[in-house]
């Protein structure tokens, strides 16, 4: 479920309305990860729970979000190299 939340955040950040502002951010992945973490904490009651490996769910989530953010941003980069920025394609 949280992966779809991360994807929704990416869709908003890369929408026609916000794409230009998002691309001006120095570290896009850091922003995406921060928003994803904020989203999880607001909807998930058990982020402080500890896994059998002695790590909190939030710390595990953070590691996963970095990987997922890289995948989404990498895919975006590949698409824009072929067809240009979203805002330009929708004009």
Secondary structure, DSSP 8 states (H G I E B T S, - for coil): -HHHHHHHHHHHHTSTTTHHHHHHSS-HHHHHHHHHHHHHHHH-TTTT-B-TTS-BHHHHHHHHHHHHHHHHHHHHHHHHHHH--HHHHH-
